[in-house]
Amino acid sequence: MAAAPGALQEAAAALAAGGDVAAALGAALEAAGGAAAPAEGARAQWGALLRRLVGSLRPGCLDPLPAPQRRRLWRSVLAEAPAALGFPLLVEAVAAPGLCPTTVVELLEQFLQEGHLSALLWEVCQQQAQDRSLELQETLLGKIVCLPDHVGNRLQGKNPPVFFPQNYFPLLGSAIIQVLHKISDSLRGGLDCSISFVSHVLGKVCIHGRQKEILSVLVPHLTELTKSDCIWQRICWRLVECVPDRWMEAVVLGFVQRASGADVLSRLLGNLVVKNKKAQFVVTQKLLLLQYGYTTAVLQNVLGYLSLDSLRRPLLIKVLQELLETWGSSSAVKHSPAEQQQYISKAILICLSHLKEPEIDSCRQELLASMMAGVKCHLDSSLPQIRRLGMIVAESVSLKINTDGPVLKFQYEEDNETRELKSLLVQAPPRHVVPNHPDDENERADAALPVVLESNEKPHTAACVTPDEQLDAELDSDDDLIPYDMSGDKELKTTKAPVYIRDCIEVLTGSDDMDKWDATIKALESLIRKNPAATREVSVELAKILLHLEEKTCIEGFAELRQRAQVAVLTTDPIPVAQYLTSQFYSLNYSLRQRMDILDVLVLAAQEMSYPKTRGKKKNSSAQKPCIQLLPGSDSSKDWRRIVDERIKSKTRRFAKGQSQVEQDSGPNEFNSVAGHFFFPLIQKFDRPLSTFDLLGEDHFVLGRLVHTLAVLMYLAVNAMTVTTMGKALLEFVWALRFHTDSYVRQSLLSCVSSILLGVPTEHLLEDMTEELLETQSWLAGFGALCTLKGRELPFGAKNFSFPMTWCALRNLPLSAVSK
């Protein structure tokens, strides 16, 4: 190697003087051949030679050399020269003025395709072991990671395919795998080697958003290499541990998303979350509590990874406690999207599946307290999905912490989402599938063979009986009896329904005959409508019985039958029954379900009374007219009517033909005279809390239903004498609740405003409610601005929520649009 610096110096001088460049470089390369790590002097000479070679790429400098010879010359130079010197010079030459970028990019493409990228990484790893310059490493790091950007900026999108990010970064991942193999061989040979530069390359690639491209190569190879080799496991752990904190999040998330299971993630990351605070924050906080866009498989990977090592299991318990604390926060339930709450619920269920009995005993009281607070917040929500999530999680936590005692049990609809959540309580098996080998299939076939033989032997053993036993068996056998076909039989209904209203009351209040009770509840609605006079005598008593009636038998559609009977009673005798129901809405000792049943009955009855009824007097459009009837034996043509009609039609001259209009049913609006009895008692006592009922407090869901009911009653009372008074009272009611925290209540308030604009005549709105309208206009303008700031779509599709525009639009809206 002593002659190498002189030969390199001669080659550089010959290149500068324009002499025999090929001969000089050939001698230099022959002298420098076989150098694994050039000495300092040789590196300096290599640097001078490479700079002159790059400078010779200007047009006309190497014209005496043919193109094939030039490519062979550069191939030899790139193979023998230190990659850490040649690569940055070529990258800088891409953007250098006066040089041909296409030629330089061809050399870089040759550098990548011939595998010199792995040599570059390996050379830097060796230099790190010898404490080389950090400045050179930072320069190389930026040029390696940003090479596609440099080339793309220079060539303006006309890159060779190898410089496309989807091609370059997998190539870089393959180079990293080759370097890791060399590091493994060095460690097995007892030599020192550093892996931190490779970690820096991995981190910077991931932070640039290229995790998918590079980890799609790294993760499968590392998964296979770390299966049974402890040295490879330590190399992989060290690879991620040496990533700087500023890039740790991108690397950890990339590994978490692409690992095929929790066991694979444990082999790849080791105890990284215990050693690195940044990784611990990403795994235990950011990925679980601050973000919610990851799949269920990612959650199973992360939480399964925390459960697979004794040093990481305390973090699993800590994560569960923090998840339950967030799940039980009333503020989080109100202001977090439903998707995030479902994400947190899944994480809680997966954590519970990994807990062991001693760990549950250590934090049983904390889990119980969090569960009770969380289920209360979820059941108070106005969204059915949130309430169901609370029920499922509470059932699961109760099942885990009360293995011997009673557990919580709720009633909710089973669907695919519910089944998926419940399945998370069972630990998921590994997702990688081991292929079946032919030998395994043969063993399975051999194992199944004795079972077949045993089944074939059973008839022989069963046949070995004595003649007397066989005779007794034949005498006792019923196989010869042919079963009677009972598929068409129907149950005989011997119980008759009552025919008087008072008999129905007696059956519903005191009868123990369940068949008679079923028949009564089924026939009650029709009986009420057929006997309105008898119903009015006991209407309030019957309404009270139906309001408190509970299901005694498993009758199908009991809730609907009871509701229809209540509606029939209310429409038959509206004033006293409405006064009773509205007074009971604010009474003590009623459940929330009963109070919402009262609201539903009032709305349904108001709708029925406001729509016109058919009185049974239908006009007979096909009135009989005198006509000639043909006897059955007549020889006249049976189609004489059709022939006559066709002749008349052909000779009739029509100048215009309008559409045939069907006469619609009409009748008086029965709700107009009783609307005040439905409306005003409901709006009077909403701000008076009771010991078991607080509309302005915890029972905001019932408040939303009440507000929506008032909106529907206001709409149905159109053209009533009291509609103006109702509208004014409802506007004051809306003004009192305009800043309510629950979104369902605010949406119902918007329905009230819409109903007022639809129901109250325009002149009354402008004369009697001017001040209230101006206040409502300012509130709606602020509401529209708030929706715009939050990026939500405004009600009724209005981009600019102006009051006059909304008024005009609502004048043509149907009830369905208002109810939404």
ZAMARGU-4260 file (C-alpha; in steps of 0.2 Angstrom, whole numbers, plus 5000, padded with zeros to 4 digits):
<rodrens>
0) 5000/5000/5000 | 5015/5012/5001 | 5014/5014/4982 | 4996/5018/4982 | 4997/5037/4987
5) 5010/5040/4974 | 5000/5031/4960 | 4985/5041/4965 | 4995/5057/4964 | 5002/5053/4947
10) 4984/5048/4941 | 4978/5065/4947 | 4992/5074/4939 | 4990/5065/4922 | 4971/5070/4923
15) 4975/5088/4926 | 4988/5089/4912 | 4976/5080/4900 | 4988/5065/4898 | 4985/5046/4896
20) 4971/5046/4909 | 4966/5028/4907 | 4984/5021/4910 | 4987/5033/4925 | 4970/5027/4933
25) 4973/5009/4929 | 4990/5010/4938 | 4982/5019/4953 | 4968/5007/4954 | 4980/4992/4953
30) 4991/5000/4967 | 4976/5004/4978 | 4967/4987/4975 | 4963/4976/4990 | 4963/4991/5003
35) 4949/4988/5015 | 4951/5004/5025 | 4963/5017/5016 | 4975/5026/5027 | 4974/5045/5029
40) 4986/5049/5015 | 4978/5037/5003 | 4960/5045/5007 | 4967/5062/5004 | 4974/5056/4987
45) 4958/5048/4983 | 4948/5063/4987 | 4959/5074/4975 | 4957/5061/4962 | 4938/5060/4963
50) 4936/5078/4963 | 4946/5079/4947 | 4936/5065/4940 | 4920/5074/4944 | 4927/5090/4936
55) 4931/5081/4921 | 4913/5077/4918 | 4911/5094/4909 | 4908/5092/4891 | 4924/5090/4881
60) 4936/5085/4895 | 4936/5066/4892 | 4932/5066/4874 | 4947/5056/4869 | 4939/5041/4880
65) 4925/5032/4871 | 4909/5030/4881 | 4911/5011/4885 | 4928/5014/4891 | 4922/5029/4902
70) 4909/5018/4910 | 4922/5004/4913 | 4934/5017/4921 | 4920/5024/4932 | 4915/5007/4937
75) 4932/5003/4943 | 4934/5019/4952 | 4918/5017/4961 | 4922/4999/4966 | 4940/5004/4973
80) 4937/5021/4980 | 4930/5024/4997 | 4911/5026/4995 | 4910/5039/5008 | 4921/5050/4997
85) 4914/5047/4980 | 4895/5047/4984 | 4894/5065/4992 | 4904/5072/4977 | 4892/5064/4965
90) 4877/5070/4974 | 4885/5088/4974 | 4889/5087/4956 | 4870/5084/4952 | 4867/5102/4956
95) 4884/5109/4951 | 4883/5122/4937 | 4893/5118/4921 | 4891/5099/4923 | 4880/5088/4913
100) 4867/5082/4926 | 4862/5067/4915 | 4879/5060/4915 | 4881/5062/4934 | 4864/5054/4937
105) 4869/5039/4926 | 4884/5037/4938 | 4873/5038/4953 | 4862/5025/4946 | 4877/5014/4942
110) 4882/5017/4960 | 4865/5011/4967 | 4863/4996/4955 | 4880/4989/4959 | 4877/4988/4978
115) 4889/5002/4983 | 4875/5009/4995 | 4878/4995/5007 | 4897/4998/5006 | 4894/5016/5010
120) 4884/5012/5025 | 4896/4999/5031 | 4911/5010/5029 | 4903/5024/5040 | 4899/5010/5053
125) 4917/5006/5053 | 4922/5024/5055 | 4911/5027/5069 | 4919/5012/5078 | 4935/5022/5076
130) 4928/5039/5081 | 4928/5047/5064 | 4921/5065/5061 | 4903/5067/5065 | 4902/5081/5052
135) 4905/5069/5038 | 4892/5057/5045 | 4879/5071/5045 | 4883/5076/5028 | 4881/5058/5021
140) 4865/5056/5031 | 4856/5070/5022 | 4863/5065/5005 | 4857/5047/5007 | 4840/5051/5013
145) 4837/5065/5002 | 4844/5058/4986 | 4828/5056/4976 | 4824/5075/4980 | 4841/5081/4974
150) 4839/5071/4958 | 4821/5076/4955 | 4824/5094/4958 | 4838/5094/4945 | 4830/5084/4932
155) 4813/5092/4935 | 4803/5075/4936 | 4813/5066/4923 | 4821/5054/4935 | 4827/5037/4931
160) 4815/5024/4939 | 4828/5019/4952 | 4826/5037/4960 | 4808/5035/4962 | 4804/5035/4981
165) 4794/5019/4980 | 4810/5011/4972 | 4824/5020/4981 | 4819/5017/4999 | 4816/4998/4997
170) 4833/4998/4989 | 4840/5007/5004 | 4831/4995/5016 | 4840/4980/5007 | 4856/4989/5009
175) 4853/4991/5028 | 4849/4972/5029 | 4866/4968/5021 | 4875/4980/5033 | 4866/4972/5048
180) 4872/4955/5041 | 4890/4962/5041 | 4888/4969/5059 | 4882/4951/5064 | 4897/4943/5057
185) 4908/4956/5065 | 4900/4953/5082 | 4902/4934/5080 | 4920/4937/5076 | 4924/4948/5091
190) 4926/4964/5082 | 4919/4981/5087 | 4906/4989/5076 | 4894/5003/5078 | 4876/5003/5072
195) 4871/5021/5076 | 4873/5028/5058 | 4861/5014/5052 | 4848/5019/5066 | 4850/5038/5060
200) 4847/5033/5042 | 4831/5023/5048 | 4825/5037/5059 | 4827/5051/5046 | 4819/5040/5032
205) 4804/5037/5044 | 4802/5055/5049 | 4801/5060/5031 | 4786/5049/5029 | 4794/5034/5020
210) 4790/5021/5034 | 4780/5011/5022 | 4793/5009/5009 | 4808/5005/5020 | 4800/4995/5033
215) 4791/4984/5021 | 4808/4977/5017 | 4816/4978/5035 | 4802/4971/5045 | 4799/4954/5036
220) 4818/4951/5036 | 4821/4955/5054 | 4805/4945/5059 | 4813/4930/5051 | 4831/4933/5057
225) 4825/4936/5076 | 4815/4920/5077 | 4829/4910/5085 | 4845/4920/5085 | 4848/4930/5101
230) 4862/4940/5093 | 4850/4946/5079 | 4837/4951/5092 | 4851/4961/5101 | 4855/4969/5085
235) 4837/4974/5081 | 4835/4981/5099 | 4850/4991/5097 | 4845/4997/5080 | 4829/5005/5087
240) 4837/5011/5103 | 4850/5021/5094 | 4837/5031/5085 | 4837/5049/5091 | 4822/5055/5101
245) 4816/5067/5088 | 4813/5053/5076 | 4808/5039/5088 | 4789/5042/5086 | 4790/5039/5067
250) 4800/5023/5069 | 4790/5016/5083 | 4773/5019/5074 | 4780/5011/5058 | 4786/4995/5068
255) 4769/4994/5077 | 4759/4996/5061 | 4769/4983/5051 | 4772/4969/5064 | 4762/4954/5061
260) 4759/4951/5080 | 4763/4956/5097 | 4776/4942/5099 | 4785/4949/5083 | 4784/4966/5090
265) 4792/4961/5106 | 4806/4953/5097 | 4809/4968/5086 | 4808/4982/5100 | 4813/4972/5116
270) 4811/4983/5131 | 4812/4999/5122 | 4797/5007/5131 | 4806/5004/5147 | 4823/5011/5142
275) 4817/5026/5131 | 4805/5039/5138 | 4800/5045/5121 | 4795/5028/5115 | 4786/5025/5131
280) 4776/5041/5129 | 4772/5036/5111 | 4766/5019/5115 | 4757/5022/5131 | 4750/5039/5128
285) 4750/5046/5111 | 4745/5030/5102 | 4731/5026/5114 | 4724/5042/5121 | 4728/5056/5109
290) 4725/5047/5092 | 4711/5035/5087 | 4714/5031/5068 | 4723/5015/5070 | 4715/4998/5067
295) 4710/4985/5080 | 4725/4974/5075 | 4737/4988/5080 | 4729/4990/5097 | 4731/4971/5099
300) 4749/4972/5094 | 4753/4987/5106 | 4744/4980/5121 | 4750/4962/5118 | 4768/4969/5117
305) 4766/4977/5134 | 4760/4961/5142 | 4773/4949/5135 | 4787/4954/5147 | 4787/4956/5166
310) 4796/4973/5165 | 4783/4980/5153 | 4767/4973/5163 | 4767/4987/5175 | 4765/4999/5160
315) 4750/4988/5155 | 4741/4991/5171 | 4745/5010/5171 | 4738/5011/5153 | 4722/5002/5158
320) 4720/5014/5173 | 4722/5029/5162 | 4711/5023/5149 | 4697/5020/5162 | 4700/5037/5169
325) 4698/5045/5151 | 4683/5033/5148 | 4674/5039/5164 | 4677/5057/5161 | 4661/5066/5158
330) 4670/5080/5148 | 4678/5067/5137 | 4661/5058/5134 | 4653/5075/5129 | 4666/5082/5118
335) 4675/5067/5111 | 4669/5060/5094 | 4661/5043/5094 | 4675/5035/5085 | 4688/5040/5098
340) 4677/5033/5112 | 4675/5017/5102 | 4694/5016/5100 | 4696/5019/5119 | 4683/5005/5123
345) 4692/4993/5112 | 4709/4997/5120 | 4701/4994/5138 | 4693/4977/5132 | 4710/4971/5125
350) 4719/4977/5141 | 4707/4967/5151 | 4710/4951/5141 | 4728/4952/5146 | 4726/4955/5164
355) 4730/4941/5177 | 4721/4937/5193 | 4734/4944/5205 | 4735/4960/5195 | 4716/4962/5196
360) 4717/4960/5214 | 4730/4974/5216 | 4719/4987/5208 | 4701/4980/5210 | 4695/4995/5219
365) 4702/5008/5207 | 4694/4998/5192 | 4677/4997/5201 | 4677/5016/5205 | 4682/5020/5187
370) 4669/5008/5180 | 4655/5016/5190 | 4659/5033/5186 | 4661/5029/5167 | 4645/5019/5165
375) 4635/5034/5173 | 4643/5046/5161 | 4639/5035/5146 | 4621/5031/5151 | 4618/5050/5153
380) 4623/5053/5134 | 4610/5057/5122 | 4618/5046/5108 | 4613/5027/5108 | 4630/5022/5102
385) 4639/5030/5117 | 4626/5022/5129 | 4629/5005/5121 | 4648/5007/5122 | 4646/5011/5141
390) 4635/4996/5144 | 4647/4984/5135 | 4663/4990/5144 | 4654/4990/5161 | 4649/4972/5158
395) 4666/4967/5153 | 4675/4976/5168 | 4662/4969/5180 | 4665/4952/5173 | 4683/4953/5176
400) 4683/4961/5193 | 4668/4951/5200 | 4673/4933/5195 | 4663/4925/5210 | 4650/4938/5214
405) 4636/4946/5203 | 4640/4955/5188 | 4632/4969/5178 | 4620/4965/5164 | 4612/4977/5152
410) 4599/4975/5138 | 4605/4981/5121 | 4604/4976/5103 | 4617/4964/5097 | 4625/4968/5080
415) 4642/4966/5072 | 4650/4980/5082 | 4644/4973/5098 | 4650/4956/5094 | 4667/4963/5089
420) 4669/4972/5105 | 4665/4957/5115 | 4677/4946/5105 | 4691/4957/5111 | 4690/4950/5129
425) 4698/4934/5122 | 4716/4935/5117 | 4719/4935/5099 | 4729/4921/5092 | 4745/4925/5081
430) 4740/4932/5064 | 4754/4923/5055 | 4749/4907/5047 | 4761/4892/5047 | 4759/4882/5031
435) 4754/4864/5032 | 4768/4852/5027 | 4763/4835/5019 | 4770/4825/5033 | 4758/4834/5045
440) 4744/4830/5034 | 4749/4812/5034 | 4750/4812/5053 | 4733/4820/5054 | 4726/4807/5042
445) 4734/4793/5053 | 4727/4800/5069 | 4710/4801/5061 | 4710/4783/5055 | 4707/4775/5072
450) 4691/4785/5074 | 4685/4779/5058 | 4689/4761/5063 | 4680/4763/5080 | 4665/4769/5071
455) 4665/4755/5060 | 4667/4743/5074 | 4652/4749/5083 | 4639/4739/5073 | 4648/4723/5077
460) 4648/4726/5095 | 4630/4731/5095 | 4625/4716/5086 | 4633/4704/5099 | 4617/4703/5110
465) 4607/4688/5116 | 4591/4682/5107 | 4580/4686/5122 | 4587/4704/5123 | 4584/4706/5104
470) 4566/4700/5106 | 4563/4712/5121 | 4570/4726/5111 | 4559/4722/5096 | 4543/4722/5107
475) 4548/4738/5115 | 4552/4747/5099 | 4541/4761/5093 | 4550/4763/5076 | 4535/4755/5067
480) 4523/4768/5073 | 4521/4782/5060 | 4520/4800/5067 | 4504/4809/5064 | 4506/4825/5054
485) 4503/4840/5065 | 4511/4853/5054 | 4494/4861/5050 | 4487/4861/5067 | 4483/4877/5075
490) 4481/4882/5093 | 4463/4882/5099 | 4459/4899/5106 | 4446/4897/5119 | 4448/4913/5128
495) 4437/4927/5122 | 4442/4945/5124 | 4430/4957/5134 | 4417/4967/5125 | 4415/4981/5138
500) 4428/4994/5143 | 4425/4991/5162 | 4428/4972/5159 | 4445/4977/5152 | 4449/4987/5167
505) 4445/4973/5178 | 4456/4961/5168 | 4471/4973/5167 | 4470/4977/5186 | 4466/4961/5195
510) 4464/4945/5184 | 4477/4931/5185 | 4471/4923/5169 | 4486/4926/5158 | 4477/4921/5142
515) 4463/4933/5146 | 4475/4946/5150 | 4484/4944/5133 | 4467/4944/5123 | 4462/4960/5132
520) 4478/4970/5128 | 4476/4965/5110 | 4458/4970/5108 | 4459/4986/5119 | 4462/4998/5106
525) 4448/4993/5094 | 4436/4992/5109 | 4441/5010/5114 | 4438/5017/5096 | 4421/5007/5094
530) 4414/5013/5111 | 4419/5032/5113 | 4405/5036/5125 | 4409/5022/5137 | 4428/5026/5136
535) 4424/5044/5141 | 4416/5038/5157 | 4433/5030/5163 | 4446/5038/5152 | 4457/5045/5165
540) 4456/5029/5175 | 4461/5019/5159 | 4475/5031/5155 | 4482/5029/5173 | 4481/5010/5171
545) 4490/5010/5154 | 4503/5022/5160 | 4508/5010/5174 | 4504/4994/5165 | 4519/4981/5165
550) 4521/4966/5154 | 4515/4950/5163 | 4518/4938/5148 | 4530/4937/5134 | 4517/4945/5122
555) 4524/4950/5105 | 4524/4969/5103 | 4517/4973/5120 | 4525/4991/5120 | 4517/4995/5104
560) 4500/4988/5109 | 4500/4998/5125 | 4505/5014/5116 | 4491/5012/5103 | 4479/5010/5117
565) 4485/5025/5126 | 4484/5035/5110 | 4466/5029/5107 | 4461/5035/5125 | 4469/5052/5122
570) 4460/5055/5105 | 4444/5049/5112 | 4443/5061/5127 | 4458/5073/5124 | 4456/5086/5137
575) 4455/5077/5154 | 4467/5063/5148 | 4480/5077/5142 | 4478/5086/5158 | 4482/5070/5168
580) 4497/5065/5157 | 4505/5082/5157 | 4503/5083/5176 | 4511/5066/5178 | 4526/5071/5168
585) 4532/5082/5182 | 4526/5071/5196 | 4537/5060/5208 | 4541/5041/5207 | 4541/5040/5188
590) 4555/5032/5178 | 4563/5041/5163 | 4555/5028/5152 | 4538/5032/5158 | 4540/5051/5156
595) 4546/5048/5138 | 4531/5037/5135 | 4520/5051/5140 | 4529/5063/5127 | 4527/5050/5113
600) 4509/5047/5117 | 4505/5066/5116 | 4514/5068/5100 | 4506/5053/5091 | 4488/5058/5097
605) 4491/5076/5091 | 4496/5070/5074 | 4481/5058/5073 | 4469/5072/5078 | 4477/5085/5067
610) 4475/5074/5051 | 4458/5073/5042 | 4448/5057/5045 | 4438/5047/5033 | 4420/5047/5040
615) 4415/5031/5030 | 4405/5041/5018 | 4414/5038/5002 | 4407/5044/4985 | 4403/5030/4973
620) 4412/5035/4958 | 4405/5021/4948 | 4386/5024/4951 | 4375/5013/4942 | 4366/5020/4927
625) 4352/5012/4916 | 4360/5000/4904 | 4354/4986/4893 | 4359/4969/4901 | 4362/4955/4889
630) 4356/4938/4893 | 4369/4924/4894 | 4363/4916/4879 | 4362/4931/4868 | 4371/4931/4851
635) 4376/4950/4853 | 4394/4954/4854 | 4401/4954/4871 | 4413/4968/4866 | 4399/4981/4861
640) 4404/4993/4875 | 4422/4994/4870 | 4417/4996/4851 | 4405/5010/4855 | 4418/5019/4867
645) 4431/5018/4853 | 4419/5025/4840 | 4414/5040/4852 | 4433/5043/4856 | 4438/5043/4837
650) 4424/5056/4833 | 4426/5067/4848 | 4437/5083/4846 | 4447/5088/4862 | 4455/5105/4863
655) 4464/5103/4880 | 4465/5089/4892 | 4469/5092/4910 | 4476/5080/4923 | 4463/5070/4933
660) 4463/5076/4951 | 4459/5065/4965 | 4448/5072/4978 | 4458/5072/4995 | 4450/5068/5012
665) 4446/5084/5021 | 4439/5087/5038 | 4441/5099/5054 | 4457/5099/5063 | 4452/5092/5080
670) 4469/5096/5088 | 4466/5115/5086 | 4453/5116/5100 | 4464/5106/5113 | 4482/5111/5108
675) 4484/5122/5123 | 4480/5108/5135 | 4494/5098/5127 | 4506/5112/5126 | 4506/5124/5140
680) 4507/5111/5155 | 4523/5104/5148 | 4531/5121/5146 | 4527/5127/5164 | 4538/5117/5176
685) 4553/5112/5166 | 4565/5123/5178 | 4559/5115/5194 | 4570/5101/5199 | 4563/5086/5209
690) 4572/5073/5219 | 4571/5060/5206 | 4570/5071/5190 | 4580/5086/5185 | 4578/5092/5167
695) 4591/5105/5168 | 4604/5094/5177 | 4607/5075/5173 | 4591/5071/5163 | 4596/5082/5148
700) 4591/5068/5136 | 4573/5069/5142 | 4574/5088/5141 | 4579/5086/5122 | 4564/5074/5120
705) 4553/5087/5128 | 4559/5101/5117 | 4557/5091/5102 | 4539/5087/5108 | 4535/5105/5110
710) 4541/5109/5092 | 4530/5095/5085 | 4515/5101/5095 | 4518/5119/5089 | 4519/5113/5071
715) 4503/5103/5072 | 4494/5118/5080 | 4495/5128/5064 | 4480/5140/5061 | 4474/5137/5079
720) 4467/5152/5089 | 4481/5150/5102 | 4495/5147/5090 | 4502/5165/5093 | 4502/5163/5112
725) 4510/5146/5110 | 4524/5153/5098 | 4528/5168/5110 | 4529/5156/5125 | 4540/5144/5115
730) 4552/5158/5109 | 4555/5163/5128 | 4557/5144/5132 | 4571/5143/5118 | 4579/5159/5124
735) 4581/5152/5141 | 4590/5136/5135 | 4599/5143/5120 | 4617/5140/5128 | 4613/5122/5134
740) 4629/5111/5134 | 4621/5096/5126 | 4620/5095/5107 | 4604/5086/5106 | 4595/5099/5116
745) 4602/5113/5105 | 4596/5103/5089 | 4579/5102/5097 | 4579/5121/5100 | 4582/5124/5082
750) 4567/5113/5078 | 4557/5124/5089 | 4562/5139/5080 | 4558/5131/5064 | 4540/5126/5070
755) 4537/5144/5076 | 4541/5151/5059 | 4530/5138/5050 | 4515/5139/5062 | 4513/5157/5067
760) 4506/5168/5054 | 4518/5181/5047 | 4508/5197/5053 | 4508/5190/5071 | 4526/5186/5070
765) 4530/5204/5065 | 4518/5213/5077 | 4517/5202/5093 | 4535/5195/5093 | 4547/5208/5086
770) 4558/5208/5101 | 4559/5190/5103 | 4563/5188/5084 | 4577/5200/5085 | 4585/5190/5100
775) 4582/5174/5091 | 4591/5181/5075 | 4606/5186/5085 | 4607/5169/5093 | 4605/5160/5076
780) 4619/5171/5069 | 4631/5167/5083 | 4626/5148/5081 | 4630/5149/5063 | 4647/5157/5066
785) 4651/5144/5079 | 4646/5130/5067 | 4657/5137/5053 | 4672/5139/5065 | 4670/5121/5070
790) 4669/5115/5052 | 4652/5108/5054 | 4638/5109/5041 | 4624/5121/5046 | 4606/5116/5048
795) 4595/5115/5033 | 4611/5116/5022 | 4612/5135/5024 | 4630/5141/5022 | 4626/5158/5028
800) 4613/5156/5042 | 4604/5172/5040 | 4587/5174/5049 | 4576/5180/5034 | 4584/5166/5022
805) 4580/5153/5035 | 4562/5160/5037 | 4559/5159/5019 | 4566/5142/5017 | 4556/5135/5031
810) 4540/5141/5024 | 4541/5127/5011 | 4549/5113/5022 | 4538/5097/5027 | 4537/5091/5045
815) 4551/5078/5041 | 4563/5092/5038 | 4558/5101/5054 | 4559/5085/5065 | 4577/5082/5059
</rodrens>
